[in-house]
Amino acid sequence: MNKFIFLFLTGGFGYTALEILWRGYTHWSMFILGGFCLYILFSIFNYLDNTPLLLKAIIGGGIITVTEFITGYIVNILLGWNVWNYSSAPYNILGQVCLPYSLLWIILSIPIALSSKVLGKYVR
């Protein structure tokens, strides 16, 4: 299977599954966000193969936060779909991203970084 398709589908289903477990529902735009995030993270983590795990996790959390902000700005602010709103969360930016979730993305980037090395051997 094509690497992009495999990672996109895995990331899309994984992200939406996390959302359903966390808040009980999701939106189709989260599937697209999750798919692109996993592909980007996989590519970067394999490029930074010898980088310490903690640094990879911080980079991963930053990438997810930035892509979530861009997606949120488009779907929530520009299109007005109101998929999510973190306005009541501490240290939020325009209600689209916030510090608590950014820290969570850092933690969740650890298993992605670890599995990227293994997957890199099989997914081309």
Buried (B, 14 or more C-beta within 10 A) or exposed (E): EEBBEBBBBBBBBBBBEBBEEEEEEBBEBBBBBBBBBBBBBBBBBBEBEEEEEEEBBBBBBBBBBBBBBEBBBBBBEEEEEEBBEBEEEEEBBEBBBBBEBBEBBBEBBBEBBBBBEEBBEEBE
